[in-house]
Amino acid sequence: MSPAGDRIKFEIAIASKTLRTAAGAMRVVLRDVAFSLKEGEVCALLGPSGCGKTTLLRIIAGIDRDFEGRLALPSRHKIGMVFQEPRLLPWRSVADNLRLAGASNETSLAEIASALGLDLHLDHFPGELSLGLARRVAIARAFAIKPDLLLLDEPFVSLDAALAMRLREELIALVETRKATTLIVTHDVDEAIALADRIIVLSAAPGRIVAEATIETARLALTPERAAGVKSALLARIAAAA
């Protein structure tokens, strides 16, 4: 568990969110989803495919405003978002992608590049990067704006296990150094336990909160045995709510 503050920074209350299907019917994707995020907290949003996790991130980011409910965010705040796909500007170098996002001086650019192992790739273009490097750039871009709230939508999907683990470690090091309140979407219970201070579980669509768990153990002290205990307790809560 990271040293999250007690002050609530963001409050989310989604009464209902509907989408129109290709056939023209209306489908409810989220219902009665309400939670808050404390300053500096890392929260994982866990749930099956299609339960509305990505839609919820888009609502919080302000990309989707067509919903019933409310968001209580600080009057002045910056949001960094990492999508499932890197979504880099292909005609711009890595360095320019970061500059455009907010790395306005060479010092901040060098710091974020070093933290994510991008020092030797700043002059490369997205088409020259592997998927792992492109995901690193996407994470760096989100941090370049110095976000108050960091939203990540399955940022390690499609990566092999070893690379995903390295990127998780780099991400957490940045989050703890920069004190960004973080909400990360995943469908992987083990990943949620490794990353988060708190886990929120959504049901199948329409997504609603069916379980929550706070991880009391500090990340560096989270041994495989303790992680297994957290996983067992969380899965039992999910089963009980089903």
N, C-alpha and C positions, 0 to 999 in steps of 0.2 A: 504494500500500500504506500502510495506517495504522500508527502505532507500537504494534502489538500487543506485549504482554509475552511473555516466554518461559515464564511459569508456566502450566501446564495447569490450566484452571478447571473444565471439564466433560468427562466421558468418557461416550460412548454406545456400547453394544454390543448390538445387536438380533440375536439368533440367528434368530428367526423370528416373524413376525406373521401370523395368519390371520384372515379374516373370513368370516362366513356369508353366502352369496348369498341372493337372494330365493327361489330354488328350494330352499334348504336345504343346498346343497353347501358345503363348506369350501374357501376359496381362499387360497393363500399370497400376501400382498401385499409382504412384505419378507423378505429372507433374508441373513444374514451382513453386516449393515451396522454397521461399527464405525469410529468416528473420535473425535477429541478437539477441543476448542475452547480456544484460549489466551485469557488475560485481555485484553480489549479487541479481540479479533479480529473481523473481519466476514467471515463465510463464506456463500457462496451455494450452495444446493442446487438442482441443475439436473437436469432429466429430463423425459421425455414424460408426457403426461396418463395418469393411472391407475397410475403406477409406485410410489405409496406415499409421496409427498412430504408431503402433508397428514397422513397417518396417522403418519408419523415425528414431525412437529411435535407432534401431539396426545399421543404417547407421552412426549416430552421434557417437555411442559408438565404431565404428570401427569393429563391428561384421560382417557387410555386406558391402563389398567394391565394389560390382558389380552395379554401378550406373553411370549416367551421371551427372556431376556437380562438385562442390568443397566444401570443408570444410576448414574454416580458424580458426584454434585453436592455442592457445599458444604453443610454442615449448616444454615447460615443463608443463604438466597438468595431473591431476589425475581425472578419471571418476568413480563415484560410480553408480551402476545400481541396481534398484529393479524391478524384473520381476513380471509378473502377478501371477506366482506361486513362493513360497518362495525359492525353489531350494537350500535347505541346504544340507550339506554333512551328510547323515543319520548315518554314522559310527563315527561321531565326536560329542562331546558335544557342547552345545551352546557356552561355553567359547572358545573351540578350533575352532569353526567356525569363531568366531570374531578374534581370534589370527591370524589365517591363512589369514584373510582379511587385517590385518594391525594393530590390537590392540596389539602392541608389548610389552607393559609393563602393569603391574597390575593397575596402576593409570588410564591409558586411558581406559582400559577394564572396570574398576569400574565406571568410569564417564559415558560411553555410556550405560552400563547396567542400571545404576540408572535413566538416562534420559528417558528410555523406559520401566521402571518397570520390568526389567529382573533379578534383584538382586538374587531372590530366585530360579532362573531357570538355572543358569550358568552350573550346573553339569548335567542337563537333556539332553537327546538326542532328536533330532527332532521328532521321532516317539511318544514321550511322551507329545508333545505340542499340544494345541488346534490350530486351524487355526489362531486365533487372535494373539496368542503368537508367532507362526511361522512367521507371517508377521512382528511382532515387531523385531524379530531376523534378518530378511532380511533387514529391514531398518537400524538396528544397524550395520550390516555388511557393508552396503554401506557407512555409516558414518565413519566406523573404518579406512578407508584408507585416511581420511581427504580430501575429494574430492574438486576439483575446480569446477567441474560440476556434478550435481546430476541428474540422469535420473530415472524417476519412471513410470512404465507402469501399470496403474490402480491398485495401491497397496492396495486399500481398497475393491476391488471387492469381492463379496460373503460374506461380513461381515454384521451383522445386523446394523441398523442405529446408535444405541447408541455407539457401539464399534467403528464403522467407525469414528464417530465424535471425540471420545477420541483419536484415533490414528492420526487424522488430526491435532488436537491440539498439540500432542506430536511432530509430524513431523515439524510443523511450528515453535515451540519453538526451536528445534534443528537447523533448517535452519537459523533462525534469529540470534541464538547464534554463529553459525559457519560460517555465511556469505557465504554459498555455492550458486552459481548460479544454479538454479533449473528449470528443464523442466519436467512437469508431464502430463501424458496422462490420459484423462478421457472422458466419454461420458455423464457425469452428469453436467449440467449447474450450479446448486447450489453449487456443490463441487468446480468447477472451480472458481466461484466468491469468495467462502470462503477462498481459498488457494492462489490465484494468484494476482500479480501486473498487469499482462497483460494476455489477453486471445486471442489465435489464433484459428480460426475456419476453419476446412477443409471441403470440399465438399465430397459427395459420390465419390467412386472410378471412375476414377483416382483422388486421393486427390489433391486438389489445395486450396490455401488460398482464402476464400470468405469473411472473415470479421475479424477484429481485434478490441479489446477494451482494453483501459487502465483504471484500477480502481484507481481513485485518492484518495479515502477514505482509511485511515489507518484501518487495520483489527480490531483493538480494538474499533474503532468508527463506524464500519460497522453494523448499526442497521438492523433489519429485513426489515424496511421500505426502507432504502437506498439500501439494497441488492435487494429488489424487483424492485426498480427503475433501477438498473444496469441490472438486468435480462430482464426487459421489453425492454430496449434500445438495448440490445444485440440480443434478439430474433427478434426485428424489423429489425436489420441489416442483420441477417441471412435470413429472409423472403425476404428482398429487393434484396438480392444477388441470390436467388434461380431462 
